[in-house]
Amino acid sequence: MSERPPISPRSPRAALEPEQVPPPPRRSERARNPFIVFGNAVITIVLVLMLGAGGAYIYGKQKIEAPGPLQEDKIVNIPARAGMTDIADILQREGVIDDNRWAFIGSVFALKARSDLKPGEYLFQKNVSLRDVIGTMVEGKVVQHAVTIPEGLTSEQIMGRLSDNDIFAGEVHEMPREGTLLPETYKFPRGTTREQVIARMQQAQKRVLAEIWERRSPDLPIKTPEQLVTLASIVEKETGKADERSRVAAVFVNRLRQKIKLQSDPTIIYGLVGGKGTLGRPIKRSEIQQPSPYNTYVVEGLPPGPIANPGRASLEAAANPARTRDLFFVADGSGGHAFSDTYEQHQKNVAKLRTMEKQIQNDTVEPADDPPPPAAASAPADASPTATTTKPAPAKKPVRAAPAARQGAAQSAAPPPVVQR
């Protein structure tokens, strides 16, 4: 058992005096070193900054990935040479980002995308986040507008469509050659120049023509790809039915083999109006034998160039026509054509068409209204002096039937013509 230290007696006065606390220990010389003091301060500041940066990172990450205020999908156009603050103003005005545009600017800096924002027309989804907004603009995912160029248009008609479309910019300084544009559905961003559109259509035509030319029928009486385009353009203008293209092509190929004139009506029209494409009226009888480099009722073989821009299907049909002996075709009254390999059968098909047209014309003529009974020689005794007799209603004009398909200029000295629609 440990012994307690002896208690020394104290006087009452000493007992009332407070006890003196011993002085704190003196700091060591090492702790008072200025380098250590500076190091401690630096460590403290670094810790505070790390905590602040961590908090800012968590807040910024939540802010960047949080759903935005956009209520529905929206297309926004960012003009060229727009600065970062200009882009923020546009996005804020369009409702893509909230009123705090500095959050967008800070996000751009955080994602290191200041110099990568691309102008253009963008589709932003509903509630798109800041990260997705910036990512869309960095990747340049602009809206692609579908533009469809129908088959069978001339280059002048295609240029008219491109000029009327406001998504394109610039002018075309030179009209593209007939038959060098591939009709198809293309996708372009807003602001694409019309020269770029023409270049793309020409590149597509060269690629498709090269592929089809390699697969052409070996006995085809066509010497060059350009002649193939010319034949395909005639086929394109002659029929719009997919299942008839190869058979229509066979008619012209058979005529080329037998040195018979093609006698295609669309070639007459192209010789008259050129790139305008349409005549706007029926072909006159005097125009059938009117001299023209494109009039295949006059010239032998193919015309000097295409009469339109044919599509892929017509190019395929011209390169691989059906294996038939057909030399004639005429409209069958139902949107298609009746084909034949002899002139006698062809005349029968023409007669059927004429009969059908007459029947249609008779069915569409509306009878006149029944006339009222003749007025009495004298008015009844009780008739008022002001009474008048009712005049008969005028008869309605008959509705004209569709014009009959022309048989062409048949001459005794020339071979029988091929009849068009």
ABEGO torsion letter per residue (X at the ends): XBBBBBBBBBBAAAAABBBBBBBBBBBBAAAABAAAAAAAAAAAAAAAAAAAAAAAAAAAAAAAABBBABABBBBBBBBBGBBAAAAAAAAAAAGABBABAAAAAAAAAAAGAAAABBBEBBBBBBGBBAAAAAAAAAAGBBBBBBBBBBBGBBAAAAAAAAAABAABBEBBABBBBBGABBBBBBBBBBGBBAAAAAAAAAAAAAAAAAAAAAABBAABABABAAAAAAAAAAAAAABABAAAAAAAAAAAAAAAAAGBBAGBAAAAAAAAAEAAGBAGBBBBAAAAABBBAABAAABBEBBABBABBBBAAAAAAAABBBBBABABBBBAGAGBBBBBABAAAAAAAAAAAAAAAAAAAAAABBBBBBBBBBBBABBBAABBAABBBBBBBBBBBBBBBBBBBBAEBBBAABBBBBBBX
